[in-house]
Amino acid sequence: MANKHLAIDRAMRGVLDVCRHVTTPASLFVGVHEALEKYVPVDRWCAMTLDPATSLPTGGVHENGFSAAGGERVLRLEYGGQPDVNALADLARSKAHVNTLAAATRGQVEASARFREVIEPEGLRHELRAVFRDQHGAWAAMVLLRAPDREDFSPPEVELLAAINEPLTRTLRRLLLLAEMQARAEPGAPGLILLEPSTSIEAAGEWEVRHASSTARQWLEQIDDSSTGPLPYALYSLAMCAAREGHAATRIRSRSGHWLTAHAEADLAACSSISIILQPSRPHEIAQILAGAYGLTAREAEVARLVAAGCTNEEIARLLFVSGLVHVAHVTEAAGRRLTLRRRGRNSCAATDPRSAPQAM
């Protein structure tokens, strides 16, 4: 027992040291993996940032995970088909946000389509998934994988992944705000991407990019994510969601710190195409993410969202069914404690203004 706690303490110190020095989500994931490697050895791994409002991926590190074909299949199973066991969206909502595939299937890992179609064919056996979240939503996920010649992930290893949740979510929020501080307003037109079913026999059942506007190609180059075929993982996940639901939307942060909003629409009746519109996010579209990054309460976040949408004090008071004085108190509380809202009419919402971000969290 003493050795277990000592190992957790040492691993935590390594993770905390990484959290203090990293400057991007990708470097955070790589650093955390290196800090944990001695205590939670793996054969393959990947990690991704998530949109806390939708739990869809917004970027990540996938080079050490599944093969390109395997990664694409995992995304199709995760977002495009029937829900599989231990799905990231389920972990984001569950009380236990870290779990092994064996525990989720009660030892019957073959019950998982992901295991049958990807994990086992790629020479792997054991999977541990962790979603890192706080009261504002899920910010990231990590997937650890082991070959059959290793033992499955132990309860202490699961406990260690759960223990790093708080420093990781806090660091991701800090990195998001720092990137927002450095970003400058940069207008841009929407870009269109059109996906259609592949005509190749070898790629039957898969989707291919039939058209991408020049603006869309420029935005694609700005997305900080690994790719599966012609699309980043984040956009392919969105497309698979749309193929299942008809419509899906998410927010994606670019390398320069700007936010992009992606909308995907699918023709469910004919299954003939999926269109994706990619464009710079408007202030109210990212207000929820930044409100979470600032650590606002539910009421403060609601006020910030309405301010970002351009509502006046009187309109917000009516929408929230509170008096004008009470509303002003809510705005003042959010301003004084976190956002320093100044000259609201000029900036729409200080929560979406890079200059208003705090220096540290």
Secondary structure, DSSP 8 states (H G I E B T S, - for coil): -HHHHHHHHHHHHHHHHHHHH--SHHHHHHHHHHHHTTTS--SEEEEEEE-TTT--EEEEE-TTSS-HHHHHHHHIIIIISS--TT-HHHHHHSS--EEEHHHHTTT-GGG-HHIIIIITTTT--EEEEEEEEETTEEEEEEEEEE-TTS----HHHHHHHHHTHHHHHHHHHHHHHHHHHH--------EEEEEEE---STTTT-EEEEEE-HHHHHHHHHB-S-EETTEEHHHHHHHHHHHHHSEEEEEEEBTTS-EEEEEEEE-TTT---EEEEEEE--HHHHHHHHHHHHT--HHHHHHHHHHHTT--HHHHHHHTT--HHHHHHHHHHHIIIII---SHHHHS-GGG-GGGS-S--
